[in-house]
């Protein structure tokens, strides 16, 4: 049996099973303080039986370098109280098993690559647009990690001509993509979520434009065969089609790709992250990174 955790800033989703399609127990634990959240997670696993390995798909920023003394730490996160928190080692020590670690969005990219919309793709991108904006890239079955990990939500898009005065809400960069197009940014700007605004509200075109710029950037950088857009904001009716339309115009003929065809919703729905976490657990048991 394997353990899997999708550790988010709002909740931890923990599961035990042989894989994402063979789960025997699952729980959601609110993300409060590190001590309370991690202890509740540990207690739940202990109450549900031994596991051979644990896959941890964590919000970040998180230190993924196995040689670092802070491997498995959540580092300079804006999540209050969680900065410089050891997560992976604490869980592994308490549960007595190896831990496979990656970011939540990298894990979701792995899940989609193996079982979802990116099956058969050599290069695929997964992006979640919700409380924050984050993205992961899978190339030949492995996620992209370097000095840290990609921060796709913090690119600096061109400002939409009807959105020039909003300062953005990102505490680090102001009007980066996350500061302009995340769920909290939309609510700060217009007082409601995107799905609550009228279909003809200008917000739909503005957010679609920013997310289309994200897709164009990923096409230019990675030449992906699939760009998967998930998260709460993407549940807005009609948004995906607007992004496809605007991305197609922005990409044009230069890259030799049909942008509208490669931009898709997750094949696994909301299960992409937990599917990737189970794969991380399998790799940990087999001694693979």
Buried (B, 14 or more C-beta within 10 A) or exposed (E): BBBBBBBBBEBBBBBBBEBBEEBEBBBEBEBEEBEEBBBBBBEBBEEBEEBEBBBBBBBBBBBBBEEEEEBBBBBEBEBEEBBEBBBBBBBBEBBEBBBBBBBBBBBBBBBBBBBBBBEEBBBBBBBBBBBBBBBBBBBEEEBBBEEBBBBBBBBBBEBBEEBEEBEBBBEEBEBBBBBBBBBBBBBBBBEEBBBEBEEEEEBBBBBBBBBBBBBBBBBEEBEBBBBBBBBBBBBBEEBBEBBBBBBBEBBEEEEEBEBBEBBBBBBBEEBBBBBBBBBBBBBBBEEEE
